[in-house]
Amino acid sequence: MNRLHAEIVTAEHATPARWAFVLHGIFGAGKNWLSFTRKLAAARPDWGFILPDLRGHGRSHGFAGPHDLEATAADLRELAVSLDLGRVEAAIGHSFGGKVALVLGRTMPFGQLWVLDSNPGTRADSANSQTMRVLEMLEGMHERFATRAEFTRAVEARGFTSAIAAWLSMSLRPADGGYEIGLELPLVRALLEDFCRVDAWAELARPTRVTQLVVAGKSFVWNDDDHRAIAVLAGTNPALTVHTYPSAGHWVHVDAYKELLALFTARL
């Protein structure tokens, strides 16, 4: 049975009493959050952080199907047991990782759940979403690239921004003197399709667990109906707190780095 690869982040010489999963978005890896969590661990040495590469991403490959959110949550439950660090008391998830955190929260007794710019609902427009367009672009690429720069130029030539190209280049891995895309793309497609099918709004209404929802004001993942639903839930569930960053885009941990770090330091 495969086990997820994970980075463990703690403050220097610290022995954390509490642990949190930090779950990356689709096409990402745990290392995307290393800088942020190192700063957070230094500010909150009582917490340790587990940064897994979710199945089909980073260094977590070769997992058996089905490839869906429930299987992804099961991977994380098994990881928590195998690491034997103590109770994992919180989950922090961005984008795809946010919905994984919500699904995982159905079976793991977290005290806190942090959902960072992740729409918990279904996505009827999934076939036309930016994420699906990125996936289709990656599926249509050749397998090897001589340099990272060759890859980023190829992404930009297909109409994507240099920021997206640079972000996707983080998924590359060395291969035969060059680089290849370090994602199991058929698996990633199955995960994305399930992500679009799953409705996890009810998890934001759970009154028995502290839930912090971070909303980026310039994000592409929300519409007016979503904002109205969030307002209703925030008004009826005292365990849910919504934090909105009006000038931040979907990568809120980059666009509002200092603000989000301060929020975690104060509220975790």
URMO-V862796 format. One record per backbone hydrogen bond with DSSP energy under -1.0 kcal/mol. CO is the residue of the C=O (numbers start at 0). NH is the residue of the N-H. E is the energy in kcal/mol with one decimal. If there is no record, write none. Layout:
# URMO-V862796
co = <CO,CO>
nh = <NH,NH>
e = <E,E>
This chain:
# URMO-V862796
co = <4,6,8,10,17,18,18,19,20,22,24,28,29,30,32,33,34,35,36,37,38,39,43,45,45,47,48,49,50,53,55,56,59,67,68,69,70,71,72,73,74,75,76,77,78,79,88,88,89,90,91,92,93,94,94,95,96,97,98,99,100,102,103,103,107,110,111,112,113,114,115,119,122,124,125,128,129,130,131,132,133,134,135,137,144,146,147,148,149,150,151,152,154,155,160,161,162,163,164,166,167,168,170,172,174,177,178,179,182,183,184,185,186,187,188,189,190,191,193,195,199,200,209,210,211,212,213,214,215,222,223,224,225,226,227,228,229,230,232,236,238,240,242,244,244,247,249,250,250,251,255,256,257,258,259,260,261,262,263>
nh = <52,50,48,13,47,88,89,49,91,93,27,31,32,33,36,37,38,39,40,41,42,43,46,16,17,19,8,21,6,56,183,59,55,71,72,73,74,75,76,77,78,79,80,81,82,83,110,111,20,113,22,115,96,97,98,99,100,101,102,103,104,105,106,107,109,209,90,211,92,213,94,199,125,127,128,132,133,134,135,136,137,138,139,140,178,150,151,152,153,154,155,156,159,158,164,165,166,167,168,169,170,171,181,179,177,174,144,172,184,187,188,189,190,191,192,193,194,195,197,122,202,203,112,240,114,242,116,244,218,226,227,228,229,230,231,232,233,234,236,239,210,212,214,216,247,217,251,253,254,255,259,260,261,262,263,264,265,266,267>
e = <-2.8,-3.2,-2.8,-2.1,-2.5,-1.8,-1.2,-3.0,-2.4,-2.4,-1.7,-1.8,-2.1,-1.5,-2.6,-2.3,-1.8,-2.3,-2.9,-1.8,-1.6,-2.4,-2.1,-1.3,-1.7,-1.9,-2.9,-2.6,-2.3,-2.2,-2.1,-2.7,-2.4,-2.1,-2.5,-2.2,-2.1,-1.5,-2.1,-2.4,-2.1,-2.4,-1.7,-2.5,-2.5,-1.3,-2.5,-1.6,-2.2,-3.0,-3.6,-3.2,-2.1,-1.1,-1.4,-2.0,-2.1,-1.8,-2.4,-2.9,-2.1,-1.4,-1.6,-2.0,-2.3,-1.7,-1.2,-3.0,-2.7,-3.0,-2.3,-3.5,-1.3,-1.6,-1.2,-2.0,-2.2,-2.3,-2.6,-2.0,-2.4,-2.6,-1.2,-1.3,-2.7,-1.4,-2.6,-2.4,-1.8,-2.2,-2.5,-2.3,-1.4,-1.9,-2.3,-2.5,-2.2,-2.8,-1.8,-1.2,-2.1,-1.4,-1.9,-2.3,-2.2,-1.9,-2.4,-2.5,-1.3,-2.6,-2.5,-1.9,-2.3,-2.6,-2.4,-2.0,-2.7,-2.1,-2.2,-2.4,-1.4,-1.5,-2.0,-2.5,-2.8,-3.1,-3.1,-2.6,-1.6,-2.0,-2.1,-2.3,-2.5,-2.0,-2.0,-2.3,-2.8,-1.6,-2.3,-1.9,-2.7,-2.9,-2.9,-2.7,-1.7,-3.0,-2.2,-2.1,-2.4,-2.7,-2.9,-2.5,-2.2,-2.1,-2.6,-2.4,-1.9,-2.6,-2.5>
